[in-house]
Amino acid sequence: MGVMRIGHINLRVLDMDAALDHYENTMGLSVTDRDADGNVYLKCWDEWDKYSVILTEADSAGMNSIAFKVEKDADLDALKKRITDYGIDVTDMAPGEMNGCGRAIRFNLPSGHDMRLYAEKEFLGKAVGTLNPEPWPDEGKGVKAHWLDHALLMCELDPERGVNKVAENTKFMKEVLDFHLGEQVLVGPDGDIQAATWMFRTSTPHDIAFVGGPEMGLHHVAFFLDEWNDVLKAADIMAKRKVKMDVTPQRHGITRGYTIYFFDPSGNRNETFAGLGYLAQPDMPPITWTEENLWRGIFYHTGEEAGAFTTVYT
């Protein structure tokens, strides 16, 4: 019962042609649909539902909404009641209001981010099929990302004013949507300010993460690759295609993943995330990083801030 996994993310882009060149030819996603409003829908080769990324042309970059898929249609009613009882307004969405999806519900996280839940989405299947499949498809471009892995959302954090949307989001996700806390960063004089959290519903270290900052936004959206060599090859492909990188291949201490941070042509930060890190399970004790080890947690090799990691987001 409940939330299964991240379903899709709706990104605002400044130039649709440039964005499609990036997501198709660098990331290896395929266009699966376009709608009358000009939105373009894409999926990765290892995904089976119709799309995991929606691109919307706009005057500013960023995220319009993020959606998670629940296991059963009845879960939508149960979760709607829990969200409403928690004090957050919920809006019903009719079947088809989200392209290719059944009915859905939408609401705002305590941070203000638009989140949707749905149970049904049109099925297209994996590029390699499900009958005696090959390990990867012959066709495909760029880094051939397997799937949309997670997103990290920036949340307002101002301890002097008593504002901590990271903690509020984390509490909501745990108590209402049954997410589990995988890792957290605690800062402040007493080490009790929850400045960042990584949360999961699947068996990977995180399906969504929250980090504190001056205002809400999208820090990055991540796409999964198999392992370290795929990350290195992805960096080669990005260099050949003149993709603007923020952080070249590194290992995270937090989640133990292998990573590259880079930007799409509109300035939305992307990540290629590889390695499953560890088995995340509901009874796993949360991992805590202290303020003095913050950067070792983020970039394990150097233990130092890199790129524009904390200053630039959309």
BALOBA-1460 file (C-alpha; in Angstrom, 3 decimals):
// residues 314
<rec num="1" residu="m" x="0.000" y="0.000" z="0.000"/>
<rec num="2" residu="g" x="1.152" y="3.516" z="-0.649"/>
<rec num="3" residu="v" x="3.838" y="5.262" z="-2.602"/>
<rec num="4" residu="m" x="5.999" y="3.008" z="-4.807"/>
<rec num="5" residu="r" x="8.508" y="5.272" z="-6.558"/>
<rec num="6" residu="i" x="9.171" y="8.577" z="-8.280"/>
<rec num="7" residu="g" x="6.995" y="8.743" z="-11.379"/>
<rec num="8" residu="h" x="7.867" y="11.894" z="-13.251"/>
<rec num="9" residu="i" x="9.101" y="15.441" z="-12.975"/>
<rec num="10" residu="n" x="7.906" y="18.472" z="-14.918"/>
<rec num="11" residu="l" x="10.806" y="20.779" z="-15.787"/>
<rec num="12" residu="r" x="10.572" y="24.309" z="-17.137"/>
<rec num="13" residu="v" x="12.987" y="24.993" z="-19.986"/>
<rec num="14" residu="l" x="13.802" y="28.210" z="-21.811"/>
<rec num="15" residu="d" x="14.296" y="26.769" z="-25.305"/>
<rec num="16" residu="m" x="12.519" y="23.542" z="-26.193"/>
<rec num="17" residu="d" x="14.773" y="22.656" z="-29.128"/>
<rec num="18" residu="a" x="17.910" y="23.070" z="-27.031"/>
<rec num="19" residu="a" x="16.352" y="21.120" z="-24.166"/>
<rec num="20" residu="l" x="15.335" y="18.257" z="-26.425"/>
<rec num="21" residu="d" x="18.835" y="18.117" z="-27.915"/>
<rec num="22" residu="h" x="20.173" y="17.736" z="-24.354"/>
<rec num="23" residu="y" x="17.693" y="15.215" z="-22.988"/>
<rec num="24" residu="e" x="17.622" y="13.115" z="-26.174"/>
<rec num="25" residu="n" x="21.207" y="13.264" z="-27.419"/>
<rec num="26" residu="t" x="23.154" y="13.677" z="-24.162"/>
<rec num="27" residu="m" x="20.950" y="11.875" z="-21.656"/>
<rec num="28" residu="g" x="19.580" y="9.305" z="-24.102"/>
<rec num="29" residu="l" x="15.882" y="9.761" z="-23.345"/>
<rec num="30" residu="s" x="13.241" y="9.208" z="-26.033"/>
<rec num="31" residu="v" x="10.282" y="11.424" z="-26.864"/>
<rec num="32" residu="t" x="7.034" y="9.530" z="-26.311"/>
<rec num="33" residu="d" x="4.411" y="12.236" z="-26.729"/>
<rec num="34" residu="r" x="3.646" y="15.922" z="-27.208"/>
<rec num="35" residu="d" x="0.465" y="17.703" z="-26.195"/>
<rec num="36" residu="a" x="-1.518" y="20.660" z="-27.502"/>
<rec num="37" residu="d" x="0.099" y="22.982" z="-24.945"/>
<rec num="38" residu="g" x="3.558" y="22.253" z="-26.329"/>
<rec num="39" residu="n" x="4.685" y="19.993" z="-23.469"/>
<rec num="40" residu="v" x="7.044" y="17.198" z="-24.509"/>
<rec num="41" residu="y" x="7.119" y="13.820" z="-22.718"/>
<rec num="42" residu="l" x="10.206" y="11.599" z="-22.522"/>
<rec num="43" residu="k" x="11.245" y="8.289" z="-20.996"/>
<rec num="44" residu="c" x="14.481" y="6.414" z="-20.345"/>
<rec num="45" residu="w" x="15.117" y="3.064" z="-22.025"/>
<rec num="46" residu="d" x="14.780" y="0.986" z="-18.839"/>
<rec num="47" residu="e" x="11.458" y="2.512" z="-17.808"/>
<rec num="48" residu="w" x="8.133" y="0.950" z="-18.705"/>
<rec num="49" residu="d" x="5.621" y="3.735" z="-18.105"/>
<rec num="50" residu="k" x="4.957" y="6.312" z="-20.817"/>
<rec num="51" residu="y" x="7.189" y="9.075" z="-19.474"/>
<rec num="52" residu="s" x="9.287" y="10.206" z="-16.556"/>
<rec num="53" residu="v" x="10.182" y="13.723" z="-17.724"/>
<rec num="54" residu="i" x="7.861" y="16.472" z="-18.950"/>
<rec num="55" residu="l" x="9.479" y="19.519" z="-20.550"/>
<rec num="56" residu="t" x="7.498" y="22.762" z="-20.536"/>
<rec num="57" residu="e" x="8.787" y="25.852" z="-22.317"/>
<rec num="58" residu="a" x="8.697" y="28.869" z="-20.002"/>
<rec num="59" residu="d" x="10.382" y="32.169" z="-19.220"/>
<rec num="60" residu="s" x="12.253" y="30.746" z="-16.242"/>
<rec num="61" residu="a" x="13.887" y="27.395" z="-15.539"/>
<rec num="62" residu="g" x="12.972" y="25.152" z="-12.616"/>
<rec num="63" residu="m" x="10.452" y="22.528" z="-11.594"/>
<rec num="64" residu="n" x="6.703" y="22.818" z="-11.989"/>
<rec num="65" residu="s" x="5.829" y="19.631" z="-10.157"/>
<rec num="66" residu="i" x="7.029" y="16.198" z="-9.095"/>
<rec num="67" residu="a" x="4.864" y="13.061" z="-9.092"/>
<rec num="68" residu="f" x="5.094" y="9.715" z="-7.346"/>
<rec num="69" residu="k" x="3.278" y="6.529" z="-8.359"/>
<rec num="70" residu="v" x="1.258" y="4.658" z="-5.744"/>
<rec num="71" residu="e" x="0.574" y="0.938" z="-5.830"/>
<rec num="72" residu="k" x="-3.221" y="0.884" z="-6.036"/>
<rec num="73" residu="d" x="-5.952" y="3.289" z="-7.057"/>
<rec num="74" residu="a" x="-7.518" y="2.975" z="-3.590"/>
<rec num="75" residu="d" x="-4.266" y="4.308" z="-2.108"/>
<rec num="76" residu="l" x="-5.170" y="7.703" z="-3.529"/>
<rec num="77" residu="d" x="-8.260" y="7.889" z="-1.310"/>
<rec num="78" residu="a" x="-6.383" y="6.725" z="1.780"/>
<rec num="79" residu="l" x="-3.501" y="9.127" z="1.219"/>
<rec num="80" residu="k" x="-5.848" y="12.005" z="0.400"/>
<rec num="81" residu="k" x="-7.468" y="11.545" z="3.822"/>
<rec num="82" residu="r" x="-4.107" y="11.375" z="5.589"/>
<rec num="83" residu="i" x="-2.823" y="14.502" z="3.819"/>
<rec num="84" residu="t" x="-6.043" y="16.396" z="4.525"/>
<rec num="85" residu="d" x="-6.049" y="15.289" z="8.175"/>
<rec num="86" residu="y" x="-2.464" y="16.584" z="8.413"/>
<rec num="87" residu="g" x="-3.801" y="20.003" z="7.462"/>
<rec num="88" residu="i" x="-2.747" y="20.244" z="3.819"/>
<rec num="89" residu="d" x="-5.297" y="20.962" z="1.088"/>
<rec num="90" residu="v" x="-5.638" y="18.309" z="-1.622"/>
<rec num="91" residu="t" x="-7.028" y="18.787" z="-5.137"/>
<rec num="92" residu="d" x="-8.468" y="15.922" z="-7.179"/>
<rec num="93" residu="m" x="-7.264" y="15.553" z="-10.760"/>
<rec num="94" residu="a" x="-9.518" y="13.802" z="-13.272"/>
<rec num="95" residu="p" x="-8.269" y="10.897" z="-15.419"/>
<rec num="96" residu="g" x="-6.274" y="12.312" z="-18.312"/>
<rec num="97" residu="e" x="-5.621" y="15.652" z="-16.638"/>
<rec num="98" residu="m" x="-2.065" y="14.376" z="-16.382"/>
<rec num="99" residu="n" x="-1.247" y="13.003" z="-19.822"/>
<rec num="100" residu="g" x="-1.677" y="9.231" z="-19.978"/>
<rec num="101" residu="c" x="-2.531" y="8.934" z="-16.288"/>
<rec num="102" residu="g" x="-5.611" y="7.880" z="-14.377"/>
<rec num="103" residu="r" x="-7.053" y="10.036" z="-11.640"/>
<rec num="104" residu="a" x="-4.564" y="11.742" z="-9.387"/>
<rec num="105" residu="i" x="-4.296" y="14.054" z="-6.397"/>
<rec num="106" residu="r" x="-2.148" y="17.146" z="-6.009"/>
<rec num="107" residu="f" x="-1.023" y="19.141" z="-3.020"/>
<rec num="108" residu="n" x="1.857" y="21.319" z="-1.867"/>
<rec num="109" residu="l" x="4.590" y="20.046" z="0.399"/>
<rec num="110" residu="p" x="5.187" y="22.226" z="3.496"/>
<rec num="111" residu="s" x="8.043" y="23.757" z="1.471"/>
<rec num="112" residu="g" x="5.564" y="24.836" z="-1.216"/>
<rec num="113" residu="h" x="6.652" y="22.362" z="-3.914"/>
<rec num="114" residu="d" x="3.828" y="20.952" z="-6.076"/>
<rec num="115" residu="m" x="3.545" y="17.172" z="-5.618"/>
<rec num="116" residu="r" x="1.154" y="14.768" z="-7.310"/>
<rec num="117" residu="l" x="0.237" y="11.124" z="-6.641"/>
<rec num="118" residu="y" x="-1.236" y="8.778" z="-9.224"/>
<rec num="119" residu="a" x="-1.758" y="5.046" z="-9.616"/>
<rec num="120" residu="e" x="-2.081" y="4.466" z="-13.348"/>
<rec num="121" residu="k" x="-0.003" y="5.605" z="-16.312"/>
<rec num="122" residu="e" x="-0.006" y="4.370" z="-19.898"/>
<rec num="123" residu="f" x="2.366" y="1.435" z="-20.339"/>
<rec num="124" residu="l" x="4.953" y="1.446" z="-23.145"/>
<rec num="125" residu="g" x="7.499" y="-1.121" z="-21.931"/>
<rec num="126" residu="k" x="11.275" y="-1.250" z="-21.675"/>
<rec num="127" residu="a" x="13.401" y="-0.844" z="-24.813"/>
<rec num="128" residu="v" x="14.756" y="-4.378" z="-24.308"/>
<rec num="129" residu="g" x="11.345" y="-5.906" z="-23.650"/>
<rec num="130" residu="t" x="10.605" y="-8.427" z="-20.917"/>
<rec num="131" residu="l" x="11.053" y="-11.768" z="-22.759"/>
<rec num="132" residu="n" x="14.652" y="-12.995" z="-22.682"/>
<rec num="133" residu="p" x="15.896" y="-9.398" z="-22.742"/>
<rec num="134" residu="e" x="19.404" y="-8.244" z="-23.576"/>
<rec num="135" residu="p" x="21.141" y="-6.279" z="-20.767"/>
<rec num="136" residu="w" x="20.992" y="-3.024" z="-22.709"/>
<rec num="137" residu="p" x="19.530" y="-1.847" z="-26.031"/>
<rec num="138" residu="d" x="21.634" y="-1.500" z="-29.181"/>
<rec num="139" residu="e" x="19.879" y="1.702" z="-30.114"/>
<rec num="140" residu="g" x="20.037" y="4.845" z="-28.056"/>
<rec num="141" residu="k" x="22.106" y="7.985" z="-27.767"/>
<rec num="142" residu="g" x="24.306" y="9.737" z="-25.238"/>
<rec num="143" residu="v" x="24.773" y="8.314" z="-21.770"/>
<rec num="144" residu="k" x="21.721" y="6.037" z="-22.099"/>
<rec num="145" residu="a" x="20.315" y="6.826" z="-18.657"/>
<rec num="146" residu="h" x="18.401" y="3.873" z="-17.207"/>
<rec num="147" residu="w" x="15.740" y="5.747" z="-15.288"/>
<rec num="148" residu="l" x="14.773" y="8.918" z="-13.467"/>
<rec num="149" residu="d" x="16.296" y="8.194" z="-10.069"/>
<rec num="150" residu="h" x="15.533" y="11.025" z="-7.666"/>
<rec num="151" residu="a" x="15.243" y="14.764" z="-7.198"/>
<rec num="152" residu="l" x="16.720" y="17.079" z="-4.587"/>
<rec num="153" residu="l" x="14.489" y="19.994" z="-3.636"/>
<rec num="154" residu="m" x="15.737" y="23.189" z="-2.016"/>
<rec num="155" residu="c" x="13.683" y="24.253" z="0.997"/>
<rec num="156" residu="e" x="13.700" y="27.501" z="2.941"/>
<rec num="157" residu="l" x="15.927" y="27.297" z="6.009"/>
<rec num="158" residu="d" x="16.385" y="30.275" z="8.344"/>
<rec num="159" residu="p" x="16.974" y="29.137" z="11.937"/>
<rec num="160" residu="e" x="17.065" y="32.711" z="13.252"/>
<rec num="161" residu="r" x="13.452" y="33.157" z="12.137"/>
<rec num="162" residu="g" x="12.523" y="29.640" z="13.206"/>
<rec num="163" residu="v" x="11.944" y="28.521" z="9.603"/>
<rec num="164" residu="n" x="13.006" y="24.983" z="8.677"/>
<rec num="165" residu="k" x="11.084" y="23.585" z="5.717"/>
<rec num="166" residu="v" x="13.578" y="20.684" z="5.476"/>
<rec num="167" residu="a" x="12.406" y="19.418" z="8.855"/>
<rec num="168" residu="e" x="8.756" y="20.121" z="8.009"/>
<rec num="169" residu="n" x="8.962" y="18.235" z="4.701"/>
<rec num="170" residu="t" x="10.778" y="15.338" z="6.352"/>
<rec num="171" residu="k" x="8.151" y="15.038" z="9.086"/>
<rec num="172" residu="f" x="5.338" y="15.133" z="6.518"/>
<rec num="173" residu="m" x="6.952" y="12.555" z="4.248"/>
<rec num="174" residu="k" x="7.546" y="10.197" z="7.204"/>
<rec num="175" residu="e" x="4.226" y="10.565" z="8.991"/>
<rec num="176" residu="v" x="1.874" y="10.868" z="6.017"/>
<rec num="177" residu="l" x="3.491" y="9.237" z="2.959"/>
<rec num="178" residu="d" x="5.468" y="6.593" z="4.899"/>
<rec num="179" residu="f" x="8.865" y="7.529" z="3.516"/>
<rec num="180" residu="h" x="11.896" y="6.484" z="5.535"/>
<rec num="181" residu="l" x="14.792" y="8.685" z="6.582"/>
<rec num="182" residu="g" x="18.034" y="7.353" z="5.093"/>
<rec num="183" residu="e" x="20.509" y="10.084" z="5.930"/>
<rec num="184" residu="q" x="20.531" y="13.562" z="7.410"/>
<rec num="185" residu="v" x="22.852" y="16.496" z="8.032"/>
<rec num="186" residu="l" x="22.575" y="18.152" z="11.438"/>
<rec num="187" residu="v" x="24.098" y="21.602" z="11.939"/>
<rec num="188" residu="g" x="24.070" y="24.487" z="14.391"/>
<rec num="189" residu="p" x="25.677" y="25.184" z="17.781"/>
<rec num="190" residu="d" x="23.882" y="22.246" z="19.367"/>
<rec num="191" residu="g" x="23.966" y="20.048" z="16.253"/>
<rec num="192" residu="d" x="20.202" y="19.735" z="16.238"/>
<rec num="193" residu="i" x="19.139" y="21.665" z="13.125"/>
<rec num="194" residu="q" x="18.070" y="19.281" z="10.364"/>
<rec num="195" residu="a" x="19.619" y="21.003" z="7.334"/>
<rec num="196" residu="a" x="19.334" y="18.190" z="4.783"/>
<rec num="197" residu="t" x="17.602" y="14.819" z="4.544"/>
<rec num="198" residu="w" x="17.598" y="11.905" z="2.111"/>
<rec num="199" residu="m" x="14.420" y="9.779" z="2.089"/>
<rec num="200" residu="f" x="13.366" y="6.534" z="0.434"/>
<rec num="201" residu="r" x="10.369" y="4.342" z="-0.360"/>
<rec num="202" residu="t" x="12.262" y="1.910" z="-2.609"/>
<rec num="203" residu="s" x="15.407" y="-0.011" z="-1.604"/>
<rec num="204" residu="t" x="17.823" y="2.673" z="-2.833"/>
<rec num="205" residu="p" x="19.413" y="5.278" z="-0.540"/>
<rec num="206" residu="h" x="17.023" y="8.016" z="-1.631"/>
<rec num="207" residu="d" x="14.037" y="8.706" z="-3.846"/>
<rec num="208" residu="i" x="13.824" y="12.350" z="-2.821"/>
<rec num="209" residu="a" x="16.028" y="14.688" z="-0.819"/>
<rec num="210" residu="f" x="15.603" y="18.069" z="0.838"/>
<rec num="211" residu="v" x="18.331" y="20.633" z="1.476"/>
<rec num="212" residu="g" x="18.028" y="23.972" z="3.219"/>
<rec num="213" residu="g" x="18.652" y="27.272" z="1.449"/>
<rec num="214" residu="p" x="17.426" y="30.848" z="1.268"/>
<rec num="215" residu="e" x="14.381" y="29.942" z="-0.852"/>
<rec num="216" residu="m" x="12.575" y="26.944" z="-2.334"/>
<rec num="217" residu="g" x="13.538" y="25.535" z="-5.714"/>
<rec num="218" residu="l" x="14.987" y="22.596" z="-7.600"/>
<rec num="219" residu="h" x="18.598" y="21.713" z="-6.853"/>
<rec num="220" residu="h" x="18.876" y="18.793" z="-9.269"/>
<rec num="221" residu="v" x="17.158" y="15.907" z="-10.955"/>
<rec num="222" residu="a" x="19.142" y="12.660" z="-11.211"/>
<rec num="223" residu="f" x="19.267" y="9.869" z="-13.773"/>
<rec num="224" residu="f" x="20.611" y="6.403" z="-12.986"/>
<rec num="225" residu="l" x="23.655" y="4.760" z="-14.567"/>
<rec num="226" residu="d" x="25.050" y="1.317" z="-13.727"/>
<rec num="227" residu="e" x="28.486" y="1.943" z="-12.288"/>
<rec num="228" residu="w" x="31.658" y="4.047" z="-12.088"/>
<rec num="229" residu="n" x="32.860" y="3.314" z="-15.634"/>
<rec num="230" residu="d" x="29.513" y="4.490" z="-16.984"/>
<rec num="231" residu="v" x="29.934" y="7.733" z="-15.032"/>
<rec num="232" residu="l" x="33.390" y="8.271" z="-16.547"/>
<rec num="233" residu="k" x="32.078" y="7.554" z="-20.043"/>
<rec num="234" residu="a" x="29.172" y="9.931" z="-19.406"/>
<rec num="235" residu="a" x="31.672" y="12.667" z="-18.533"/>
<rec num="236" residu="d" x="33.465" y="11.997" z="-21.843"/>
<rec num="237" residu="i" x="30.195" y="12.287" z="-23.733"/>
<rec num="238" residu="m" x="29.314" y="15.527" z="-21.951"/>
<rec num="239" residu="a" x="32.756" y="16.972" z="-22.715"/>
<rec num="240" residu="k" x="32.376" y="16.063" z="-26.404"/>
<rec num="241" residu="r" x="28.961" y="17.714" z="-26.462"/>
<rec num="242" residu="k" x="30.187" y="20.802" z="-24.570"/>
<rec num="243" residu="v" x="27.732" y="20.292" z="-21.707"/>
<rec num="244" residu="k" x="28.362" y="22.731" z="-18.853"/>
<rec num="245" residu="m" x="29.579" y="20.674" z="-15.891"/>
<rec num="246" residu="d" x="29.292" y="21.767" z="-12.274"/>
<rec num="247" residu="v" x="31.201" y="18.881" z="-10.655"/>
<rec num="248" residu="t" x="33.239" y="16.272" z="-12.566"/>
<rec num="249" residu="p" x="33.096" y="12.565" z="-11.536"/>
<rec num="250" residu="q" x="33.153" y="12.149" z="-7.783"/>
<rec num="251" residu="r" x="31.897" y="9.846" z="-5.049"/>
<rec num="252" residu="h" x="29.371" y="10.930" z="-2.470"/>
<rec num="253" residu="g" x="29.897" y="10.050" z="1.173"/>
<rec num="254" residu="i" x="26.154" y="10.446" z="1.611"/>
<rec num="255" residu="t" x="24.447" y="7.590" z="-0.295"/>
<rec num="256" residu="r" x="27.944" y="6.386" z="-1.450"/>
<rec num="257" residu="g" x="26.863" y="7.091" z="-5.038"/>
<rec num="258" residu="y" x="29.076" y="7.995" z="-8.006"/>
<rec num="259" residu="t" x="28.129" y="11.320" z="-9.498"/>
<rec num="260" residu="i" x="28.514" y="14.062" z="-12.078"/>
<rec num="261" residu="y" x="26.652" y="17.361" z="-11.734"/>
<rec num="262" residu="f" x="25.958" y="19.376" z="-14.874"/>
<rec num="263" residu="f" x="23.383" y="21.731" z="-16.330"/>
<rec num="264" residu="d" x="20.832" y="21.417" z="-19.087"/>
<rec num="265" residu="p" x="20.792" y="24.354" z="-21.551"/>
<rec num="266" residu="s" x="18.223" y="26.178" z="-19.392"/>
<rec num="267" residu="g" x="20.342" y="25.935" z="-16.240"/>
<rec num="268" residu="n" x="18.482" y="23.094" z="-14.526"/>
<rec num="269" residu="r" x="21.105" y="21.027" z="-12.700"/>
<rec num="270" residu="n" x="21.176" y="17.356" z="-13.719"/>
<rec num="271" residu="e" x="23.031" y="14.475" z="-12.105"/>
<rec num="272" residu="t" x="24.109" y="11.075" z="-13.352"/>
<rec num="273" residu="f" x="23.918" y="8.877" z="-10.253"/>
<rec num="274" residu="a" x="25.447" y="5.400" z="-10.231"/>
<rec num="275" residu="g" x="25.891" y="2.668" z="-7.688"/>
<rec num="276" residu="l" x="23.097" y="1.625" z="-5.372"/>
<rec num="277" residu="g" x="25.274" y="2.514" z="-2.384"/>
<rec num="278" residu="y" x="23.612" y="0.245" z="0.119"/>
<rec num="279" residu="l" x="20.377" y="-1.608" z="0.725"/>
<rec num="280" residu="a" x="17.872" y="0.839" z="2.166"/>
<rec num="281" residu="q" x="15.259" y="-0.821" z="4.356"/>
<rec num="282" residu="p" x="12.637" y="0.550" z="6.776"/>
<rec num="283" residu="d" x="14.515" y="-0.814" z="9.817"/>
<rec num="284" residu="m" x="17.870" y="0.691" z="8.763"/>
<rec num="285" residu="p" x="19.009" y="3.266" z="11.331"/>
<rec num="286" residu="p" x="19.337" y="6.723" z="9.735"/>
<rec num="287" residu="i" x="22.884" y="7.875" z="9.003"/>
<rec num="288" residu="t" x="23.830" y="11.277" z="10.419"/>
<rec num="289" residu="w" x="26.502" y="13.663" z="9.116"/>
<rec num="290" residu="t" x="27.723" y="16.462" z="11.340"/>
<rec num="291" residu="e" x="28.374" y="20.033" z="10.184"/>
<rec num="292" residu="e" x="32.176" y="19.685" z="10.204"/>
<rec num="293" residu="n" x="31.912" y="16.636" z="7.905"/>
<rec num="294" residu="l" x="29.259" y="18.112" z="5.611"/>
<rec num="295" residu="w" x="31.482" y="18.410" z="2.548"/>
<rec num="296" residu="r" x="33.050" y="14.977" z="3.103"/>
<rec num="297" residu="g" x="29.517" y="13.676" z="2.937"/>
<rec num="298" residu="i" x="28.740" y="15.497" z="-0.285"/>
<rec num="299" residu="f" x="32.080" y="15.086" z="-2.101"/>
<rec num="300" residu="y" x="33.910" y="12.275" z="-0.356"/>
<rec num="301" residu="h" x="37.227" y="12.437" z="-2.217"/>
<rec num="302" residu="t" x="38.024" y="16.096" z="-1.651"/>
<rec num="303" residu="g" x="35.844" y="16.905" z="1.330"/>
<rec num="304" residu="e" x="35.537" y="20.402" z="-0.081"/>
<rec num="305" residu="e" x="32.824" y="22.498" z="-1.670"/>
<rec num="306" residu="a" x="32.919" y="22.269" z="-5.453"/>
<rec num="307" residu="g" x="31.408" y="24.172" z="-8.347"/>
<rec num="308" residu="a" x="28.332" y="26.239" z="-7.677"/>
<rec num="309" residu="f" x="26.749" y="23.444" z="-5.665"/>
<rec num="310" residu="t" x="25.228" y="25.565" z="-2.918"/>
<rec num="311" residu="t" x="24.783" y="28.856" z="-4.711"/>
<rec num="312" residu="v" x="23.047" y="28.023" z="-7.994"/>
<rec num="313" residu="y" x="19.710" y="26.302" z="-8.384"/>
<rec num="314" residu="t" x="16.501" y="26.885" z="-10.279"/>
